[in-house]
Amino acid sequence: MVLLVNALTSLIPLATGGSGGDGEFHGPTIMEFFPDIVLFEGTPFAMNRIMMIRVLVTLVIVAVFWLGTRNLRLVPTRGQGLIEYGFDFVRVGIAEDLLGKKDGRRFLPILMTFFFLVLASNITGVVPFLNIANTGVIGLPLLLALIAYVTWIYAGLKKHPGTFLKNALFPPGVPPALYIIVTPIEFISTFIVRPVTHTLRLMMNMVVGHLLLVLFFSATHFFFFTVGGGLGLFGVGTLAFGVAFSFFEILVAVLQAYVFTILTAVYLQLALAEDH
């Protein structure tokens, strides 16, 4: 599933952008997320840095879990123990806690894929020489949100074929006269707002985090190597903020992977709820 998701998102083309080099300070812009094509330019397989990071993330995820699970032992090694802890965190802490054991196991593959793919994609924002989270471009968050959207609608329709859409749009207990107001609100909030916020929550957190890191470290470079003198001491402050925010960005990367996954589980739980 990881391979499929990354293959699909790699088909979404990105624009290009650049920055000046006139000796003046230039703050980061959204064009940070639209780097130049670096491989296969002029072909349908053209790749920029973000697409290359997606391929790398896929290979790393496959390699880590293959190496960590190919020789399982009753007494786990450190690597096996770490992977098992990650599995149990998603299986028990998200899937089974929200969906129960039966439905939790049923939807565990998609929840497991979401968590580790989003986590690995987020964490590249603080990895040296990568320095950008590929979830900061809408392609991957949008695709994952659409997969989640289709999954919980399918789950709801399969379990409650006659009442899922009816109860979603016409909540029981509401006076029929109010449906003219309630139904449009329920339709927008359930079938439009959910996938939109699911996408933007992840993407915008990664965009803001990356731009702040670029701001801190580019300001550090500017103060140290361009301004110099007494004003160059400001670079010490921006460097300290950059380092501190790097650790904070790691926390955000983990938190956003958790939030994206648990929201998917919550939507599944609501779709499978017996009141439908």
C-alpha positions as CSV (number, residue, x, y, z in Angstrom):
1,M,0.0,0.0,0.0
2,V,2.9,2.3,0.7
3,L,4.3,1.7,-2.8
4,L,0.9,2.4,-4.3
5,V,0.4,5.7,-2.4
6,N,3.8,7.0,-3.3
7,A,3.6,5.9,-6.9
8,L,0.3,7.8,-7.3
9,T,1.5,11.0,-5.6
10,S,4.6,11.0,-7.7
11,L,2.4,11.6,-10.7
12,I,1.3,15.0,-9.4
13,P,3.6,17.5,-11.1
14,L,5.2,20.4,-9.1
15,A,6.1,23.9,-10.3
16,T,9.5,25.3,-9.9
17,G,10.9,28.3,-8.1
18,G,14.1,30.1,-7.1
19,S,15.6,32.7,-5.0
20,G,18.0,35.6,-5.5
21,G,21.6,35.9,-4.5
22,D,22.1,39.8,-4.3
23,G,23.5,39.8,-0.8
24,E,20.2,40.9,0.8
25,F,18.2,38.8,3.2
26,H,15.3,37.0,1.5
27,G,12.8,35.3,3.7
28,P,11.4,31.9,2.7
29,T,8.4,31.7,0.5
30,I,5.9,29.0,-0.5
31,M,8.1,28.4,-3.6
32,E,10.3,26.4,-1.2
33,F,7.9,23.6,-1.9
34,F,8.3,23.8,-5.7
35,P,11.9,23.0,-6.4
36,D,13.5,22.6,-9.8
37,I,13.3,19.4,-11.7
38,V,16.6,17.4,-11.2
39,L,16.0,14.1,-12.9
40,F,14.4,13.1,-16.2
41,E,13.5,16.6,-17.2
42,G,11.3,16.9,-20.2
43,T,9.9,13.4,-19.7
44,P,6.7,12.1,-18.0
45,F,9.0,10.8,-15.3
46,A,10.5,14.2,-14.4
47,M,11.4,14.3,-10.7
48,N,12.2,17.2,-8.4
49,R,13.7,16.9,-4.8
50,I,10.3,16.3,-3.2
51,M,9.5,13.4,-5.5
52,M,13.0,11.9,-4.9
53,I,12.3,12.1,-1.2
54,R,9.1,10.3,-1.6
55,V,10.9,7.5,-3.4
56,L,13.5,7.4,-0.7
57,V,10.9,7.3,2.1
58,T,9.2,4.3,0.4
59,L,12.5,2.4,0.1
60,V,13.4,3.2,3.7
61,I,10.0,2.0,5.0
62,V,10.2,-1.2,3.0
63,A,13.8,-1.8,4.0
64,V,13.2,-1.2,7.7
65,F,10.2,-3.4,8.1
66,W,11.6,-6.1,5.9
67,L,14.9,-6.2,7.9
68,G,13.1,-5.9,11.2
69,T,10.6,-8.7,10.5
70,R,12.4,-11.2,8.3
71,N,13.9,-13.2,11.3
72,L,11.4,-12.8,14.2
73,R,12.5,-14.2,17.5
74,L,10.7,-15.1,20.7
75,V,13.0,-12.9,22.6
76,P,13.1,-9.8,20.3
77,T,16.2,-7.9,19.4
78,R,16.3,-4.2,19.9
79,G,15.3,-3.6,16.3
80,Q,12.5,-6.1,16.4
81,G,11.4,-4.7,19.7
82,L,11.2,-1.2,18.4
83,I,9.2,-2.3,15.3
84,E,6.9,-4.4,17.5
85,Y,6.4,-1.3,19.8
86,G,5.4,0.7,16.7
87,F,3.0,-1.9,15.6
88,D,1.4,-2.3,19.0
89,F,1.1,1.5,19.3
90,V,-1.1,1.6,16.2
91,R,-2.8,-1.7,16.7
92,V,-3.8,-1.3,20.3
93,G,-3.6,2.5,20.9
94,I,-5.5,3.5,17.8
95,A,-7.2,0.6,15.9
96,E,-8.5,-1.6,18.8
97,D,-9.1,1.2,21.2
98,L,-11.4,3.0,18.8
99,L,-12.8,0.2,16.6
100,G,-12.6,-2.9,18.8
101,K,-10.6,-6.0,18.1
102,K,-12.7,-7.2,15.1
103,D,-12.9,-4.0,13.2
104,G,-9.5,-2.9,14.4
105,R,-7.9,-5.9,12.7
106,R,-10.0,-5.3,9.6
107,F,-8.8,-1.8,9.1
108,L,-5.3,-2.2,10.7
109,P,-3.4,-2.3,7.3
110,I,-4.7,1.1,6.2
111,L,-4.1,2.7,9.7
112,M,-0.6,1.2,9.9
113,T,0.2,2.5,6.4
114,F,-1.1,5.9,7.2
115,F,0.8,6.3,10.5
116,F,4.3,5.1,9.3
117,L,4.0,6.7,5.9
118,V,3.0,10.1,7.3
119,L,5.6,9.8,10.1
120,A,8.4,9.0,7.7
121,S,7.3,11.7,5.2
122,N,7.1,14.3,8.0
123,I,10.4,13.5,9.6
124,T,12.4,14.2,6.4
125,G,11.8,17.9,7.2
126,V,14.6,17.7,9.8
127,V,16.8,15.2,8.1
128,P,20.1,16.7,6.9
129,F,20.4,17.0,3.1
130,L,16.7,16.4,2.7
131,N,15.4,19.2,4.8
132,I,11.8,19.2,3.5
133,A,8.7,17.2,4.4
134,N,7.0,15.9,1.3
135,T,3.7,16.1,3.1
136,G,4.1,19.9,2.8
137,V,2.9,19.6,-0.8
138,I,-0.8,18.8,-1.2
139,G,-0.4,15.7,-3.3
140,L,0.4,13.1,-0.5
141,P,-2.0,14.6,2.2
142,L,-4.8,14.9,-0.4
143,L,-4.4,11.3,-1.6
144,L,-4.3,9.9,1.9
145,A,-7.3,11.9,2.9
146,L,-9.2,10.7,-0.2
147,I,-8.3,7.1,0.6
148,A,-9.6,7.6,4.2
149,Y,-12.7,9.3,2.8
150,V,-13.6,6.4,0.5
151,T,-12.8,3.8,3.2
152,W,-15.1,5.2,5.9
153,I,-17.9,5.8,3.4
154,Y,-17.5,2.2,2.1
155,A,-17.4,0.9,5.6
156,G,-20.6,2.8,6.6
157,L,-22.5,1.7,3.5
158,K,-21.5,-1.9,3.9
159,K,-22.5,-2.1,7.5
160,H,-25.6,0.1,7.3
161,P,-26.7,-0.1,3.6
162,G,-30.1,1.2,4.2
163,T,-29.5,3.9,6.9
164,F,-26.0,5.2,6.6
165,L,-26.6,8.1,4.2
166,K,-30.1,8.7,5.6
167,N,-29.0,9.1,9.2
168,A,-25.9,11.1,8.1
169,L,-28.0,13.6,6.3
170,F,-31.2,13.4,8.3
171,P,-30.1,12.9,12.0
172,P,-32.7,11.0,14.0
173,G,-34.5,13.1,16.6
174,V,-34.4,16.3,14.7
175,P,-37.9,17.8,13.9
176,P,-38.6,17.3,10.1
177,A,-39.2,21.0,9.7
178,L,-35.6,21.7,10.6
179,Y,-34.1,19.3,8.0
180,I,-34.1,22.2,5.5
181,I,-31.4,23.7,7.6
182,V,-29.8,20.7,9.2
183,T,-29.3,18.5,6.1
184,P,-27.2,21.0,4.1
185,I,-25.0,21.6,7.2
186,E,-24.6,17.9,7.8
187,F,-23.8,17.3,4.2
188,I,-21.1,20.0,4.1
189,S,-19.6,19.1,7.5
190,T,-19.5,15.4,6.9
191,F,-18.8,14.9,3.2
192,I,-16.9,18.1,2.4
193,V,-15.3,19.6,5.5
194,R,-13.9,16.3,6.8
195,P,-11.7,15.4,3.8
196,V,-10.7,19.1,3.3
197,T,-9.6,19.6,7.0
198,H,-8.0,16.1,7.0
199,T,-5.8,17.2,4.1
200,L,-5.0,20.8,5.2
201,R,-4.3,20.0,8.8
202,L,-1.4,17.8,7.9
203,M,-0.1,19.9,5.0
204,M,-0.2,23.3,6.6
205,N,1.5,22.1,9.8
206,M,4.4,20.8,7.7
207,V,4.4,24.0,5.5
208,V,4.6,26.3,8.5
209,G,7.2,24.2,10.3
210,H,9.5,24.1,7.2
211,L,9.2,27.8,6.5
212,L,10.1,28.6,10.1
213,L,13.1,26.4,10.0
214,V,14.3,28.0,6.7
215,L,13.7,31.4,8.3
216,F,15.8,30.7,11.3
217,F,18.7,29.0,9.5
218,S,18.8,31.4,6.5
219,A,18.8,34.3,9.0
220,T,21.7,32.6,10.8
221,H,23.6,32.4,7.6
222,F,22.8,36.0,6.8
223,F,24.0,37.3,10.1
224,F,27.2,35.2,10.3
225,F,28.4,35.5,6.7
226,T,26.8,38.6,5.2
227,V,26.3,41.1,7.9
228,G,29.2,40.2,10.2
229,G,30.5,42.6,12.9
230,G,28.5,43.2,16.0
231,L,25.2,42.5,14.2
232,G,26.5,39.1,13.4
233,L,25.9,38.1,17.0
234,F,22.2,38.0,16.2
235,G,23.0,34.8,14.3
236,V,23.7,33.1,17.6
237,G,20.1,33.8,18.7
238,T,18.6,32.6,15.3
239,L,20.8,29.5,15.4
240,A,19.6,28.7,18.9
241,F,16.0,29.1,17.8
242,G,16.6,27.0,14.8
243,V,18.1,24.1,16.8
244,A,15.3,24.3,19.4
245,F,12.6,24.4,16.7
246,S,14.2,21.4,15.0
247,F,13.4,19.3,18.0
248,F,10.0,20.8,18.2
249,E,9.4,19.9,14.6
250,I,10.3,16.3,15.3
251,L,7.5,16.3,18.0
252,V,5.1,17.9,15.4
253,A,6.0,15.2,12.8
254,V,5.1,12.4,15.2
255,L,2.0,14.2,16.5
256,Q,0.7,14.9,13.0
257,A,1.1,11.3,12.0
258,Y,-0.8,10.3,15.1
259,V,-3.6,12.9,14.5
260,F,-4.0,11.9,10.9
261,T,-4.3,8.2,11.7
262,I,-6.5,8.6,14.7
263,L,-8.9,10.9,12.8
264,T,-9.2,8.2,10.1
265,A,-10.1,5.7,12.9
266,V,-12.6,8.1,14.4
267,Y,-14.3,8.6,11.0
268,L,-14.4,4.8,10.7
269,Q,-15.9,4.5,14.2
270,L,-18.6,7.0,13.4
271,A,-19.4,5.2,10.1
272,L,-19.7,1.8,11.9
273,A,-21.6,3.1,14.9
274,E,-24.8,1.1,15.7
275,D,-27.0,4.2,15.7
276,H,-26.8,4.2,11.9
